Amino acid sequence: MARTASHLLIDLVDEDWGRRYGRPVRLGKNATRPKTRILAAGDDACRLLERLHRHGSGYRPGPQAEALRQIVVLNYYRDAAGRLRWRTADDGGLPPSSAAIVSPYDTTARYVRHGHIIRWKGFAAHLTETSASDSVNVITDVATTSAATNDGQALPGIHTRLARRGLLPAEHLVDGGYTSLVHLERAARQHQITVTGPLPGNPTRQHRKNEGFDRDDFHIDFDRRQATCPQGQVSAGWHGPYPTSSPTAAPLIVARFTKSQCRPCPVRTHCTTTADSARTVGFPPRELRDLQLRVRAEQ
């Protein structure tokens, strides 16, 4: 703006502005009055953007101005009295990592955390290489995705590129970030590839705590569209399959039992701890369920 529309900065950029932004500013771990400085920076950014909006006829803001606008929206909000506030998880709400801008230099960079140790800002690189024991291993594909993208979402594209180059393997060894029932089934059906990697375990509370009846204790009859619990009760409802919000998750069928079936059950506490409702059991469609059982048995 100073180079192309300096008149818009009159009465805005003063000596105090120069002291604050005449050099790169970083808040250290023990910054002096960090909240005051954060709110002052946000107020300055809002005044600059408002000046652009109101008086910028004939001036077209560039990508830096747009990045600033997005950063302000994601990190600040105005309360009922119109005062600028800094967003936190409990105050104003924070954007999801898939949308949060973490660098003004590249607005497509994202923050990601794997477990409690590995964390970074930027992108994720996915490398595929041969693994023959009697030859030199060669990298056959390199893919770059957003750091906030699930690893498994990169797998179909990797297989498509390998197929185009005539480099598809018979078996693709991957880590747990890439395995899902959907991708295992798709790789086998579309490319005749066996994807080998640790499949996520049973997510039910009973399985995690190793107590009570988990999903695998129920007998599933796909032909009759029924589920039978360990006590012999047959489900009264069968719904789905429902699509899931995650592109790496399988569709879900839900079998429901009634309150009249579950309330008098002598082992109810081993099945569900919810006093006012009955048990529901979710599982993937038949072909994915068979694949799931087989892979888990192999593991």
Summary of the structure (lengths in Angstrom):
residues: 299
radius of gyration: 27.4
end to end distance: 60.6
largest distance: 80.7
contacts: 710
relative contact order: 0.06
helix: 33%
strand: 20%
